[in-house]
Structures are given as C-alpha cells and as structure tokens.
Amino acid sequence: MTLASWASSCPCGSRVWGLASESPSRVTALHSEGFRNLGSLRFEPGPHFNVIHGDNGAGKSNILEAIHYLGALKSFRGARTEDLVGLDHERALIEARLEGGAAPHKLRVEIGRAERRRLQLDGKRPRSVSAWYQTVRMVLFHPGDLVLAAGSADKRRAFLDRMLEQMDPIYASTLASYEKALRSRNRLLKDERTDRRSVRAYDAILSKAGAVVGQARRRLIDDLAPRVERAFTEVFAAEVPLSVRYLPRVEPSEEKIAEALERAFEKDRARGFTSDGPHGDDLELRLHEVGARHHGSQGQHRTIVLALKTAELDLLAERTARVPILLLDDVSSELDRTRNRRFFEVLSHAGGQVFLTTTHPEFILLERDRIDFRVDAGRLSR
C-alpha cells in the first residue's frame, strides 16, 4: 500500500500524498570499527522498523550517526570528521550493504584522524560525491532539527540543498561552483587594494550558477510546500494553518543576479562580503500569516519540522522512485500519544526502512513490522 492509497482512505480527509509505486532503499548489513564508542559493530537490521533503545549515553544516536554518515558524508551533530574516530583508534570504518535499487551496492567509508576520508562504492572510488548522494538516499529527524523552524535561514537552505543533492546529480556540483566563487569574491572584497574589475570577474559565475541554484530551489518548494502544509494539518492535526513559500534574496535569473551584484558593489566592498544572491534565500514558514520563527511555540516548531521531514520523505520517494531510509532520533519524546500513533501509521503504509532511537521502547506505538535492539555501552544486542 502506497502513501497515496493510504491517504485516499485516511480519516484525516483529503489526499496528502501523490506517489506512484516506489521500491524502498534498505540497509541489510552494517559493520563499523572505531566509530565513536561503538567499537566493533555488526548489525543486520530488519526491513521495516528498527527500534534501537537503551539508556542515555549508551550509543543509540551514534548508531544513527554512522548510518547517516553513509548518506550525507558528514555528522548530523556538526562534529568534525576526526572527532568521529573513537578515542582508542586512529581511524574508523563504516561498511554497509544497500538494497532496493536496480542492483545492490556495497558502501565503504574510512575516516582517519590525520588522513583524508576514503570512499568506496562497489569496490571502486566513486566518480564524484554527487554519484554517492544518488546512491544513498536518507531522511533524518533529530532534536537539533528544531532550528529548521526556529533558527536562521542558512539551516533551511541546507535542508533544501540536501534534498536537491539526492534528486539531481548536477545540483551538488553547481552549488559547489557557486560557493567557491562566492568565497573568492568575498576574499577580494575584504582586500582594500582590490579593484572593481577583479571582483567583477566572479560575477558571471555567480550569476550563472546562482540562477540554476535559485530556480532549482523554487521548483522544489513549489512541489514541497503543499505537502508540508497538508502534513502539518492532516497528519499532525495542527490547529492553525501553516503556509510555506520560497523567499529569494534576488529573483533567480542570470540577468537579475548580475544586476544586483553590480548595483551592490560599493555596499559589498564597504561590508567586505557579497550581500545579494541565493546564499541569502529562505524557506518562509508562517502561522496565521505571522512568521513561525519568532511567533510559533516550541510545540508548533516541533510539528513544523516533522511535517517538513514527512513531506521530504514523500517527495524524495516520488522523484526518485525509491522510498528513502528514515532515521528518527528520539522522535517519541517529540509527540503526544495521538500524533505519535498517526505518524507511525503513515510510516507503516510508506513501507520504507526506519531506524529510530528511544529510551522507552514502549512509547513506540507499533504493533507489527518492528525489531527491537538494545544498546549498552556501545554494544548492540537483540
């Protein structure tokens, strides 16, 4: 049963989802050495719900972080790469077998304290980071994600960019080109000896790449926004309407970005940084037509983020024809019993693989398709 067919019979009303048939991505085996406090970990997760429970500090989130690192190639906690290596190790290793696409894949990541990260995809170095992102698709929720509703715009841009990197093989390289040119331009702006011609040399790159980035974000939000709004009211039964829209700093066209850069040159030089462009875009979230960031309650922020993640899961599945792996760090503490049950009902019908952590497995309102694992001092057991 797809999310679309579930939605058509859902007691919450109109259709929330618009999916065709999708195959789920699944980690069928995971092995790590020297990652955080996990020591030597061998894990054969189930195809649906994997409930990882234990006391605080036992290592539950470290397991989620290791799985997430395979997809995003960075820590969701903002840790430096070398800090992911256990105290008694010089390097860490994460290996996994991934199924669900046209063929299974073997993933291998080596992280060293003083060495560059090494990636292997099916025994070979991947041709690009973009190729890696296209192979491993994941959606993550953890308590730190509340910044998506309550924090600054850069967190919401990163949320959009991460989605696009998993959908479009060109997007990651275009964004990297834009960010590289932006850093170079900003360095020149800080140098009082720099002339206008030197700075302007980067404007063409920023205009061209920036237009691609901005237009991709706009198309994404056009598709994402109605899903977020419906999930907010229909899945999580929020009492006030949410509106979601794209808020660009500059209209995303080469001509408009080039004009903005030229017009703001003196201001940019005085400030020492580039003020206009897609690096200033935002995903606007409003409750009853007021900004959710400053006017929403903590409970509303929590519900907004879960609606964003639910819509992200739905849209990635539709765009890629594969249900992403979902990682939920302590989500049971974020929802009351009714919303908890509704959320897990949606996920059950989605049919994807879910990893979730909790200190209280009895709070996970699932009666089927679950396997429970206990973590104690970095060791995993059934």
Order of alpha helices (4+ residues) and beta strands (2+ residues): alpha-beta-beta-beta-beta-alpha-beta-beta-beta-alpha-beta-alpha-alpha-alpha-alpha-alpha-beta-alpha-alpha-beta-beta-alpha-alpha-beta-beta-alpha-beta-beta-beta
